[in-house]
Amino acid sequence: MESIQILGLVAGICTSSSVIPQLVKTIKEKKASDVSWIMFIVLILGNALWIYYGGSKSDIPIISTNIFSLLLNTAMLFCKWKYRKKTNKT
Amino acid sequence: MESIQILGLVAGICTSSSVIPQLVKTIKEKKASDVSWIMFIVLILGNALWIYYGGSKSDIPIISTNIFSLLLNTAMLFCKWKYRKKTNKT
């Protein structure tokens, strides 16, 4: 693997993993009212487009980090849906 | 401009602009205690690395959207610093 690819992967890990603290916070507190629906839907759409873009250029850092990011953002969206239902019940 | 470059730019606008709702919310409410410092520092580092990566591949969508994202994340970090001081004073 070329050094520039490693740098791309590190870049991708930084920008993808930034949602992890938010995800941990949401799971701990079991609430996500402060988090915007639109934000995560737009992010997921963006990740899907980046995966397509990376695929067309055979760019491993773009593809791999956006798949990772897509999974994290989907988990976040799932948490938002899950904890919203819980709040409504109580 | 090739259609794949336009697609890359759209992807970048989606993933970069996702921070705008958070920024607007923070400016409106004048508080950012729920927002993680580490998250934005890691994001800014990631953007800087992506700009370098994009530069080495002459990839316009990567460079331009990460410059945009870097500016937004820096603004967010500035807001967090600004509103934290305000809260301490009152």
N, CA and C atoms of all chains as a GROMACS GRO file, in nm:
protein
  540
    1MET      N    1   0.084  -0.121   0.000
    1MET     CA    2   0.000   0.000   0.000
    1MET      C    3   0.088   0.126   0.000
    2GLU      N    4   0.055   0.219  -0.088
    2GLU     CA    5   0.133   0.343  -0.096
    2GLU      C    6   0.110   0.430   0.028
    3SER      N    7   0.209   0.516   0.058
    3SER     CA    8   0.197   0.601   0.177
    3SER      C    9   0.081   0.700   0.164
    4ILE      N   10   0.052   0.743   0.040
    4ILE     CA   11  -0.057   0.838   0.020
    4ILE      C   12  -0.192   0.772   0.049
    5GLN      N   13  -0.201   0.642   0.022
    5GLN     CA   14  -0.324   0.568   0.053
    5GLN      C   15  -0.343   0.556   0.204
    6ILE      N   16  -0.231   0.533   0.275
    6ILE     CA   17  -0.237   0.525   0.421
    6ILE      C   18  -0.283   0.659   0.477
    7LEU      N   19  -0.226   0.769   0.422
    7LEU     CA   20  -0.267   0.904   0.464
    7LEU      C   21  -0.417   0.924   0.438
    8GLY      N   22  -0.465   0.879   0.324
    8GLY     CA   23  -0.608   0.889   0.292
    8GLY      C   24  -0.693   0.811   0.392
    9LEU      N   25  -0.645   0.694   0.430
    9LEU     CA   26  -0.719   0.614   0.527
    9LEU      C   27  -0.724   0.682   0.663
   10VAL      N   28  -0.609   0.741   0.705
   10VAL     CA   29  -0.606   0.814   0.833
   10VAL      C   30  -0.704   0.932   0.828
   11ALA      N   31  -0.702   1.005   0.716
   11ALA     CA   32  -0.796   1.116   0.696
   11ALA      C   33  -0.939   1.067   0.711
   12GLY      N   34  -0.968   0.954   0.647
   12GLY     CA   35  -1.103   0.898   0.650
   12GLY      C   36  -1.143   0.852   0.789
   13ILE      N   37  -1.048   0.794   0.862
   13ILE     CA   38  -1.077   0.750   0.999
   13ILE      C   39  -1.112   0.872   1.085
   14CYS      N   40  -1.035   0.981   1.068
   14CYS     CA   41  -1.062   1.105   1.144
   14CYS      C   42  -1.202   1.159   1.115
   15THR      N   43  -1.238   1.171   0.989
   15THR     CA   44  -1.367   1.231   0.956
   15THR      C   45  -1.483   1.134   0.982
   16SER      N   46  -1.459   1.003   0.968
   16SER     CA   47  -1.567   0.907   0.993
   16SER      C   48  -1.592   0.887   1.142
   17SER      N   49  -1.484   0.874   1.219
   17SER     CA   50  -1.499   0.837   1.359
   17SER      C   51  -1.551   0.952   1.444
   18SER      N   52  -1.559   1.071   1.386
   18SER     CA   53  -1.605   1.187   1.463
   18SER      C   54  -1.748   1.169   1.511
   19VAL      N   55  -1.824   1.078   1.449
   19VAL     CA   56  -1.962   1.057   1.492
   19VAL      C   57  -1.968   0.961   1.612
   20ILE      N   58  -1.858   0.891   1.641
   20ILE     CA   59  -1.858   0.793   1.750
   20ILE      C   60  -1.890   0.856   1.887
   21PRO      N   61  -1.825   0.970   1.925
   21PRO     CA   62  -1.862   1.031   2.055
   21PRO      C   63  -2.011   1.063   2.065
   22GLN      N   64  -2.069   1.110   1.953
   22GLN     CA   65  -2.212   1.142   1.949
   22GLN      C   66  -2.296   1.015   1.969
   23LEU      N   67  -2.254   0.909   1.904
   23LEU     CA   68  -2.325   0.780   1.911
   23LEU      C   69  -2.319   0.724   2.054
   24VAL      N   70  -2.201   0.729   2.116
   24VAL     CA   71  -2.182   0.680   2.253
   24VAL      C   72  -2.268   0.762   2.350
   25LYS      N   73  -2.266   0.893   2.332
   25LYS     CA   74  -2.344   0.985   2.417
   25LYS      C   75  -2.493   0.954   2.406
   26THR      N   76  -2.539   0.931   2.283
   26THR     CA   77  -2.681   0.903   2.259
   26THR      C   78  -2.722   0.770   2.324
   27ILE      N   79  -2.637   0.668   2.310
   27ILE     CA   80  -2.668   0.535   2.366
   27ILE      C   81  -2.668   0.542   2.520
   28LYS      N   82  -2.571   0.616   2.577
   28LYS     CA   83  -2.562   0.631   2.723
   28LYS      C   84  -2.685   0.703   2.778
   29GLU      N   85  -2.718   0.816   2.717
   29GLU     CA   86  -2.824   0.903   2.770
   29GLU      C   87  -2.963   0.860   2.724
   30LYS      N   88  -2.967   0.768   2.627
   30LYS     CA   89  -3.093   0.719   2.571
   30LYS      C   90  -3.184   0.833   2.523
   31LYS      N   91  -3.123   0.939   2.475
   31LYS     CA   92  -3.201   1.046   2.413
   31LYS      C   93  -3.120   1.112   2.300
   32ALA      N   94  -3.192   1.158   2.200
   32ALA     CA   95  -3.124   1.218   2.085
   32ALA      C   96  -3.206   1.334   2.030
   33SER      N   97  -3.276   1.402   2.121
   33SER     CA   98  -3.364   1.510   2.076
   33SER      C   99  -3.286   1.628   2.020
   34ASP      N  100  -3.160   1.646   2.068
   34ASP     CA  101  -3.078   1.759   2.021
   34ASP      C  102  -3.016   1.732   1.885
   35VAL      N  103  -3.029   1.609   1.838
   35VAL     CA  104  -2.963   1.571   1.714
   35VAL      C  105  -3.063   1.582   1.598
   36SER      N  106  -3.015   1.640   1.489
   36SER     CA  107  -3.103   1.667   1.376
   36SER      C  108  -3.120   1.545   1.283
   37TRP      N  109  -3.247   1.509   1.254
   37TRP     CA  110  -3.281   1.404   1.156
   37TRP      C  111  -3.218   1.434   1.021
   38ILE      N  112  -3.244   1.557   0.974
   38ILE     CA  113  -3.201   1.597   0.840
   38ILE      C  114  -3.051   1.578   0.826
   39MET      N  115  -2.976   1.618   0.930
   39MET     CA  116  -2.832   1.607   0.927
   39MET      C  117  -2.787   1.464   0.892
   40PHE      N  118  -2.848   1.365   0.959
   40PHE     CA  119  -2.802   1.228   0.936
   40PHE      C  120  -2.851   1.170   0.804
   41ILE      N  121  -2.969   1.213   0.760
   41ILE     CA  122  -3.019   1.167   0.630
   41ILE      C  123  -2.931   1.222   0.517
   42VAL      N  124  -2.896   1.351   0.529
   42VAL     CA  125  -2.808   1.413   0.429
   42VAL      C  126  -2.669   1.346   0.431
   43LEU      N  127  -2.619   1.317   0.551
   43LEU     CA  128  -2.489   1.251   0.564
   43LEU      C  129  -2.488   1.114   0.497
   44ILE      N  130  -2.595   1.035   0.520
   44ILE     CA  131  -2.604   0.900   0.462
   44ILE      C  132  -2.609   0.908   0.309
   45LEU      N  133  -2.685   1.004   0.258
   45LEU     CA  134  -2.691   1.027   0.114
   45LEU      C  135  -2.551   1.063   0.061
   46GLY      N  136  -2.484   1.152   0.132
   46GLY     CA  137  -2.348   1.193   0.094
   46GLY      C  138  -2.252   1.075   0.093
   47ASN      N  139  -2.258   0.991   0.197
   47ASN     CA  140  -2.172   0.872   0.203
   47ASN      C  141  -2.196   0.780   0.084
   48ALA      N  142  -2.324   0.759   0.050
   48ALA     CA  143  -2.358   0.671  -0.062
   48ALA      C  144  -2.299   0.726  -0.192
   49LEU      N  145  -2.309   0.857  -0.212
   49LEU     CA  146  -2.253   0.920  -0.333
   49LEU      C  147  -2.100   0.911  -0.334
   50TRP      N  148  -2.035   0.931  -0.219
   50TRP     CA  149  -1.889   0.917  -0.210
   50TRP      C  150  -1.846   0.775  -0.244
   51ILE      N  151  -1.923   0.675  -0.199
   51ILE     CA  152  -1.888   0.534  -0.228
   51ILE      C  153  -1.892   0.512  -0.379
   52TYR      N  154  -1.995   0.566  -0.443
   52TYR     CA  155  -2.007   0.555  -0.588
   52TYR      C  156  -1.889   0.627  -0.657
   53TYR      N  157  -1.859   0.748  -0.609
   53TYR     CA  158  -1.748   0.828  -0.663
   53TYR      C  159  -1.615   0.754  -0.647
   54GLY      N  160  -1.591   0.704  -0.526
   54GLY     CA  161  -1.468   0.628  -0.499
   54GLY      C  162  -1.458   0.504  -0.587
   55GLY      N  163  -1.573   0.437  -0.604
   55GLY     CA  164  -1.578   0.317  -0.688
   55GLY      C  165  -1.537   0.346  -0.831
   56SER      N  166  -1.584   0.460  -0.883
   56SER     CA  167  -1.554   0.494  -1.022
   56SER      C  168  -1.407   0.530  -1.041
   57LYS      N  169  -1.339   0.566  -0.929
   57LYS     CA  170  -1.196   0.600  -0.938
   57LYS      C  171  -1.108   0.491  -0.875
   58SER      N  172  -1.171   0.382  -0.833
   58SER     CA  173  -1.101   0.272  -0.761
   58SER      C  174  -1.018   0.327  -0.646
   59ASP      N  175  -1.076   0.420  -0.572
   59ASP     CA  176  -1.005   0.487  -0.463
   59ASP      C  177  -1.040   0.420  -0.329
   60ILE      N  178  -0.949   0.333  -0.283
   60ILE     CA  179  -0.974   0.253  -0.162
   60ILE      C  180  -1.004   0.339  -0.038
   61PRO      N  181  -0.922   0.444  -0.008
   61PRO     CA  182  -0.954   0.523   0.112
   61PRO      C  183  -1.095   0.582   0.109
   62ILE      N  184  -1.138   0.634  -0.005
   62ILE     CA  185  -1.272   0.694  -0.014
   62ILE      C  186  -1.379   0.588   0.007
   63ILE      N  187  -1.366   0.474  -0.061
   63ILE     CA  188  -1.467   0.369  -0.051
   63ILE      C  189  -1.477   0.317   0.093
   64SER      N  190  -1.361   0.275   0.149
   64SER     CA  191  -1.364   0.209   0.280
   64SER      C  192  -1.412   0.302   0.391
   65THR      N  193  -1.362   0.426   0.392
   65THR     CA  194  -1.402   0.515   0.502
   65THR      C  195  -1.547   0.558   0.490
   66ASN      N  196  -1.599   0.566   0.367
   66ASN     CA  197  -1.740   0.603   0.353
   66ASN      C  198  -1.835   0.488   0.385
   67ILE      N  199  -1.791   0.364   0.364
   67ILE     CA  200  -1.871   0.249   0.408
   67ILE      C  201  -1.879   0.250   0.561
   68PHE      N  202  -1.765   0.272   0.625
   68PHE     CA  203  -1.758   0.280   0.772
   68PHE      C  204  -1.850   0.392   0.823
   69SER      N  205  -1.839   0.507   0.760
   69SER     CA  206  -1.918   0.624   0.798
   69SER      C  207  -2.068   0.599   0.777
   70LEU      N  208  -2.102   0.533   0.668
   70LEU     CA  209  -2.241   0.500   0.637
   70LEU      C  210  -2.301   0.412   0.747
   71LEU      N  211  -2.223   0.314   0.794
   71LEU     CA  212  -2.270   0.224   0.900
   71LEU      C  213  -2.293   0.301   1.030
   72LEU      N  214  -2.198   0.390   1.065
   72LEU     CA  215  -2.209   0.468   1.188
   72LEU      C  216  -2.330   0.562   1.182
   73ASN      N  217  -2.349   0.628   1.068
   73ASN     CA  218  -2.460   0.722   1.054
   73ASN      C  219  -2.594   0.650   1.055
   74THR      N  220  -2.597   0.530   0.998
   74THR     CA  221  -2.720   0.451   1.000
   74THR      C  222  -2.752   0.409   1.144
   75ALA      N  223  -2.648   0.370   1.219
   75ALA     CA  224  -2.665   0.334   1.361
   75ALA      C  225  -2.720   0.454   1.438
   76MET      N  226  -2.668   0.572   1.408
   76MET     CA  227  -2.711   0.695   1.475
   76MET      C  228  -2.858   0.725   1.444
   77LEU      N  229  -2.895   0.707   1.319
   77LEU     CA  230  -3.033   0.729   1.276
   77LEU      C  231  -3.126   0.629   1.344
   78PHE      N  232  -3.080   0.504   1.357
   78PHE     CA  233  -3.157   0.400   1.425
   78PHE      C  234  -3.178   0.438   1.573
   79CYS      N  235  -3.072   0.486   1.639
   79CYS     CA  236  -3.080   0.529   1.779
   79CYS      C  237  -3.180   0.643   1.794
   80LYS      N  238  -3.174   0.735   1.703
   80LYS     CA  239  -3.265   0.850   1.709
   80LYS      C  240  -3.411   0.803   1.701
   81TRP      N  241  -3.438   0.708   1.613
   81TRP     CA  242  -3.572   0.652   1.597
   81TRP      C  243  -3.611   0.574   1.722
   82LYS      N  244  -3.519   0.493   1.773
   82LYS     CA  245  -3.545   0.407   1.889
   82LYS      C  246  -3.577   0.490   2.014
   83TYR      N  247  -3.495   0.590   2.042
   83TYR     CA  248  -3.511   0.667   2.165
   83TYR      C  249  -3.623   0.769   2.155
   84ARG      N  250  -3.662   0.803   2.034
   84ARG     CA  251  -3.778   0.890   2.018
   84ARG      C  252  -3.904   0.816   2.059
   85LYS      N  253  -3.915   0.688   2.017
   85LYS     CA  254  -4.031   0.605   2.052
   85LYS      C  255  -4.042   0.590   2.204
   86LYS      N  256  -3.930   0.566   2.268
   86LYS     CA  257  -3.924   0.546   2.413
   86LYS      C  258  -3.978   0.669   2.487
   87THR      N  259  -3.936   0.787   2.442
   87THR     CA  260  -3.978   0.912   2.505
   87THR      C  261  -4.129   0.930   2.492
   88ASN      N  262  -4.183   0.891   2.376
   88ASN     CA  263  -4.326   0.907   2.352
   88ASN      C  264  -4.410   0.819   2.444
   89LYS      N  265  -4.356   0.701   2.478
   89LYS     CA  266  -4.430   0.605   2.559
   89LYS      C  267  -4.442   0.649   2.705
   90THR      N  268  -4.336   0.708   2.757
   90THR     CA  269  -4.334   0.741   2.900
   90THR      C  270  -4.403   0.874   2.928
   91MET      N  271  -1.649   2.023  -1.706
   91MET     CA  272  -1.638   1.935  -1.588
   91MET      C  273  -1.709   1.802  -1.613
   92GLU      N  274  -1.642   1.693  -1.581
   92GLU     CA  275  -1.701   1.560  -1.602
   92GLU      C  276  -1.817   1.537  -1.506
   93SER      N  277  -1.909   1.447  -1.547
   93SER     CA  278  -2.026   1.420  -1.462
   93SER      C  279  -1.984   1.354  -1.330
   94ILE      N  280  -1.877   1.275  -1.332
   94ILE     CA  281  -1.832   1.209  -1.209
   94ILE      C  282  -1.779   1.313  -1.110
   95GLN      N  283  -1.722   1.421  -1.162
   95GLN     CA  284  -1.672   1.528  -1.074
   95GLN      C  285  -1.790   1.603  -1.010
   96ILE      N  286  -1.896   1.622  -1.089
   96ILE     CA  287  -2.016   1.687  -1.036
   96ILE      C  288  -2.075   1.601  -0.924
   97LEU      N  289  -2.081   1.469  -0.949
   97LEU     CA  290  -2.131   1.375  -0.849
   97LEU      C  291  -2.045   1.382  -0.722
   98GLY      N  292  -1.914   1.391  -0.738
   98GLY     CA  293  -1.824   1.404  -0.623
   98GLY      C  294  -1.850   1.532  -0.546
   99LEU      N  295  -1.877   1.640  -0.620
   99LEU     CA  296  -1.906   1.768  -0.554
   99LEU      C  297  -2.037   1.761  -0.476
  100VAL      N  298  -2.140   1.695  -0.535
  100VAL     CA  299  -2.268   1.679  -0.466
  100VAL      C  300  -2.247   1.596  -0.338
  101ALA      N  301  -2.170   1.488  -0.351
  101ALA     CA  302  -2.137   1.404  -0.234
  101ALA      C  303  -2.072   1.488  -0.126
  102GLY      N  304  -1.977   1.571  -0.167
  102GLY     CA  305  -1.904   1.656  -0.072
  102GLY      C  306  -1.993   1.760  -0.008
  103ILE      N  307  -2.085   1.816  -0.086
  103ILE     CA  308  -2.178   1.916  -0.030
  103ILE      C  309  -2.265   1.849   0.076
  104CYS      N  310  -2.312   1.726   0.047
  104CYS     CA  311  -2.394   1.652   0.144
  104CYS      C  312  -2.318   1.627   0.275
  105THR      N  313  -2.196   1.576   0.265
  105THR     CA  314  -2.124   1.541   0.388
  105THR      C  315  -2.068   1.666   0.459
  106SER      N  316  -2.037   1.771   0.383
  106SER     CA  317  -1.985   1.893   0.447
  106SER      C  318  -2.095   1.975   0.512
  107SER      N  319  -2.208   1.988   0.443
  107SER     CA  320  -2.311   2.079   0.491
  107SER      C  321  -2.388   2.021   0.609
  108SER      N  322  -2.363   1.894   0.641
  108SER     CA  323  -2.435   1.832   0.752
  108SER      C  324  -2.407   1.902   0.885
  109VAL      N  325  -2.298   1.976   0.891
  109VAL     CA  326  -2.265   2.047   1.016
  109VAL      C  327  -2.342   2.180   1.027
  110ILE      N  328  -2.400   2.227   0.916
  110ILE     CA  329  -2.470   2.356   0.916
  110ILE      C  330  -2.588   2.360   1.016
  111PRO      N  331  -2.677   2.256   1.018
  111PRO     CA  332  -2.786   2.262   1.118
  111PRO      C  333  -2.734   2.274   1.262
  112GLN      N  334  -2.622   2.204   1.289
  112GLN     CA  335  -2.562   2.210   1.423
  112GLN      C  336  -2.509   2.350   1.451
  113LEU      N  337  -2.447   2.410   1.351
  113LEU     CA  338  -2.390   2.544   1.366
  113LEU      C  339  -2.502   2.647   1.389
  114VAL      N  340  -2.610   2.637   1.311
  114VAL     CA  341  -2.724   2.729   1.324
  114VAL      C  342  -2.786   2.715   1.464
  115LYS      N  343  -2.805   2.591   1.506
  115LYS     CA  344  -2.863   2.561   1.637
  115LYS      C  345  -2.778   2.622   1.750
  116THR      N  346  -2.645   2.605   1.737
  116THR     CA  347  -2.552   2.656   1.838
  116THR      C  348  -2.556   2.809   1.844
  117ILE      N  349  -2.560   2.874   1.727
  117ILE     CA  350  -2.562   3.020   1.723
  117ILE      C  351  -2.695   3.073   1.779
  118LYS      N  352  -2.806   3.006   1.745
  118LYS     CA  353  -2.939   3.046   1.794
  118LYS      C  354  -2.948   3.034   1.947
  119GLU      N  355  -2.906   2.917   1.997
  119GLU     CA  356  -2.923   2.887   2.139
  119GLU      C  357  -2.810   2.943   2.225
  120LYS      N  358  -2.704   2.988   2.159
  120LYS     CA  359  -2.585   3.040   2.228
  120LYS      C  360  -2.531   2.943   2.333
  121LYS      N  361  -2.542   2.815   2.304
  121LYS     CA  362  -2.479   2.714   2.389
  121LYS      C  363  -2.437   2.593   2.306
  122ALA      N  364  -2.328   2.531   2.352
  122ALA     CA  365  -2.277   2.417   2.277
  122ALA      C  366  -2.220   2.313   2.372
  123SER      N  367  -2.280   2.306   2.491
  123SER     CA  368  -2.228   2.214   2.592
  123SER      C  369  -2.245   2.067   2.552
  124ASP      N  370  -2.348   2.040   2.468
  124ASP     CA  371  -2.373   1.901   2.426
  124ASP      C  372  -2.279   1.857   2.314
  125VAL      N  373  -2.204   1.952   2.262
  125VAL     CA  374  -2.119   1.921   2.147
  125VAL      C  375  -1.977   1.892   2.196
  126SER      N  376  -1.919   1.785   2.139
  126SER     CA  377  -1.788   1.739   2.184
  126SER      C  378  -1.673   1.818   2.119
  127TRP      N  379  -1.579   1.868   2.205
  127TRP     CA  380  -1.456   1.934   2.158
  127TRP      C  381  -1.376   1.840   2.069
  128ILE      N  382  -1.355   1.719   2.122
  128ILE     CA  383  -1.269   1.620   2.054
  128ILE      C  384  -1.322   1.595   1.913
  129MET      N  385  -1.455   1.582   1.902
  129MET     CA  386  -1.517   1.555   1.774
  129MET      C  387  -1.473   1.657   1.668
  130PHE      N  388  -1.478   1.787   1.704
  130PHE     CA  389  -1.446   1.889   1.605
  130PHE      C  390  -1.296   1.902   1.578
  131ILE      N  391  -1.215   1.874   1.679
  131ILE     CA  392  -1.069   1.877   1.658
  131ILE      C  393  -1.028   1.763   1.564
  132VAL      N  394  -1.084   1.645   1.588
  132VAL     CA  395  -1.054   1.529   1.503
  132VAL      C  396  -1.104   1.554   1.360
  133LEU      N  397  -1.223   1.615   1.348
  133LEU     CA  398  -1.278   1.648   1.216
  133LEU      C  399  -1.188   1.744   1.139
  134ILE      N  400  -1.139   1.848   1.207
  134ILE     CA  401  -1.052   1.948   1.142
  134ILE      C  402  -0.922   1.883   1.096
  135LEU      N  403  -0.866   1.796   1.181
  135LEU     CA  404  -0.745   1.722   1.144
  135LEU      C  405  -0.774   1.635   1.020
  136GLY      N  406  -0.887   1.567   1.022
  136GLY     CA  407  -0.927   1.483   0.909
  136GLY      C  408  -0.942   1.563   0.781
  137ASN      N  409  -1.007   1.680   0.790
  137ASN     CA  410  -1.023   1.768   0.672
  137ASN      C  411  -0.888   1.808   0.616
  138ALA      N  412  -0.795   1.846   0.705
  138ALA     CA  413  -0.662   1.889   0.660
  138ALA      C  414  -0.592   1.775   0.586
  139LEU      N  415  -0.603   1.654   0.639
  139LEU     CA  416  -0.540   1.538   0.574
  139LEU      C  417  -0.607   1.508   0.439
  140TRP      N  418  -0.741   1.520   0.432
  140TRP     CA  419  -0.811   1.499   0.304
  140TRP      C  420  -0.768   1.602   0.200
  141ILE      N  421  -0.747   1.728   0.243
  141ILE     CA  422  -0.704   1.832   0.149
  141ILE      C  423  -0.567   1.795   0.091
  142TYR      N  424  -0.478   1.746   0.179
  142TYR     CA  425  -0.345   1.703   0.133
  142TYR      C  426  -0.358   1.584   0.037
  143TYR      N  427  -0.443   1.488   0.075
  143TYR     CA  428  -0.467   1.368  -0.008
  143TYR      C  429  -0.525   1.408  -0.145
  144GLY      N  430  -0.626   1.494  -0.143
  144GLY     CA  431  -0.688   1.541  -0.267
  144GLY      C  432  -0.589   1.617  -0.353
  145GLY      N  433  -0.504   1.697  -0.289
  145GLY     CA  434  -0.401   1.773  -0.359
  145GLY      C  435  -0.305   1.682  -0.433
  146SER      N  436  -0.266   1.574  -0.367
  146SER     CA  437  -0.170   1.480  -0.428
  146SER      C  438  -0.231   1.406  -0.547
  147LYS      N  439  -0.365   1.399  -0.552
  147LYS     CA  440  -0.432   1.331  -0.664
  147LYS      C  441  -0.500   1.431  -0.758
  148SER      N  442  -0.481   1.560  -0.732
  148SER     CA  443  -0.546   1.668  -0.810
  148SER      C  444  -0.697   1.643  -0.819
  149ASP      N  445  -0.756   1.603  -0.706
  149ASP     CA  446  -0.897   1.567  -0.703
  149ASP      C  447  -0.979   1.687  -0.653
  150ILE      N  448  -1.040   1.759  -0.748
  150ILE     CA  449  -1.112   1.884  -0.717
  150ILE      C  450  -1.225   1.863  -0.613
  151PRO      N  451  -1.313   1.761  -0.633
  151PRO     CA  452  -1.421   1.745  -0.533
  151PRO      C  453  -1.368   1.726  -0.391
  152ILE      N  454  -1.264   1.646  -0.374
  152ILE     CA  455  -1.210   1.622  -0.239
  152ILE      C  456  -1.152   1.751  -0.182
  153ILE      N  457  -1.072   1.823  -0.260
  153ILE     CA  458  -1.008   1.945  -0.211
  153ILE      C  459  -1.114   2.049  -0.173
  154SER      N  460  -1.205   2.080  -0.267
  154SER     CA  461  -1.299   2.190  -0.245
  154SER      C  462  -1.396   2.161  -0.130
  155THR      N  463  -1.448   2.038  -0.123
  155THR     CA  464  -1.545   2.011  -0.017
  155THR      C  465  -1.478   2.004   0.120
  156ASN      N  466  -1.352   1.964   0.124
  156ASN     CA  467  -1.285   1.959   0.254
  156ASN      C  468  -1.240   2.097   0.300
  157ILE      N  469  -1.213   2.188   0.208
  157ILE     CA  470  -1.185   2.327   0.247
  157ILE      C  471  -1.312   2.387   0.308
  158PHE      N  472  -1.426   2.364   0.241
  158PHE     CA  473  -1.556   2.412   0.290
  158PHE      C  474  -1.586   2.355   0.429
  159SER      N  475  -1.564   2.225   0.442
  159SER     CA  476  -1.588   2.154   0.568
  159SER      C  477  -1.496   2.206   0.680
  160LEU      N  478  -1.370   2.230   0.644
  160LEU     CA  479  -1.271   2.282   0.740
  160LEU      C  480  -1.316   2.417   0.795
  161LEU      N  481  -1.368   2.504   0.707
  161LEU     CA  482  -1.416   2.636   0.749
  161LEU      C  483  -1.535   2.622   0.844
  162LEU      N  484  -1.631   2.534   0.809
  162LEU     CA  485  -1.749   2.514   0.893
  162LEU      C  486  -1.711   2.457   1.030
  163ASN      N  487  -1.622   2.359   1.031
  163ASN     CA  488  -1.582   2.298   1.157
  163ASN      C  489  -1.503   2.395   1.245
  164THR      N  490  -1.423   2.482   1.181
  164THR     CA  491  -1.349   2.584   1.256
  164THR      C  492  -1.448   2.684   1.317
  165ALA      N  493  -1.551   2.722   1.240
  165ALA     CA  494  -1.655   2.812   1.291
  165ALA      C  495  -1.726   2.750   1.412
  166MET      N  496  -1.753   2.620   1.401
  166MET     CA  497  -1.820   2.547   1.509
  166MET      C  498  -1.733   2.544   1.635
  167LEU      N  499  -1.605   2.522   1.615
  167LEU     CA  500  -1.510   2.519   1.727
  167LEU      C  501  -1.501   2.658   1.791
  168PHE      N  502  -1.504   2.762   1.709
  168PHE     CA  503  -1.501   2.898   1.758
  168PHE      C  504  -1.626   2.927   1.843
  169CYS      N  505  -1.743   2.883   1.793
  169CYS     CA  506  -1.868   2.902   1.866
  169CYS      C  507  -1.863   2.832   2.002
  170LYS      N  508  -1.810   2.712   2.000
  170LYS     CA  509  -1.802   2.634   2.124
  170LYS      C  510  -1.717   2.709   2.226
  171TRP      N  511  -1.607   2.765   2.180
  171TRP     CA  512  -1.517   2.841   2.268
  171TRP      C  513  -1.587   2.969   2.316
  172LYS      N  514  -1.654   3.038   2.224
  172LYS     CA  515  -1.719   3.166   2.254
  172LYS      C  516  -1.832   3.147   2.357
  173TYR      N  517  -1.918   3.050   2.334
  173TYR     CA  518  -2.034   3.033   2.421
  173TYR      C  519  -1.997   2.967   2.553
  174ARG      N  520  -1.887   2.899   2.558
  174ARG     CA  521  -1.841   2.843   2.684
  174ARG      C  522  -1.799   2.956   2.777
  175LYS      N  523  -1.726   3.056   2.722
  175LYS     CA  524  -1.683   3.171   2.802
  175LYS      C  525  -1.804   3.246   2.856
  176LYS      N  526  -1.905   3.264   2.771
  176LYS     CA  527  -2.027   3.337   2.807
  176LYS      C  528  -2.097   3.270   2.926
  177THR      N  529  -2.108   3.138   2.921
  177THR     CA  530  -2.174   3.061   3.026
  177THR      C  531  -2.099   3.076   3.157
  178ASN      N  532  -1.967   3.077   3.150
  178ASN     CA  533  -1.886   3.089   3.272
  178ASN      C  534  -1.905   3.224   3.341
  179LYS      N  535  -1.930   3.328   3.260
  179LYS     CA  536  -1.941   3.463   3.315
  179LYS      C  537  -2.071   3.482   3.394
  180THR      N  538  -2.180   3.422   3.344
  180THR     CA  539  -2.309   3.446   3.407
  180THR      C  540  -2.331   3.355   3.527
   0.00000   0.00000   0.00000
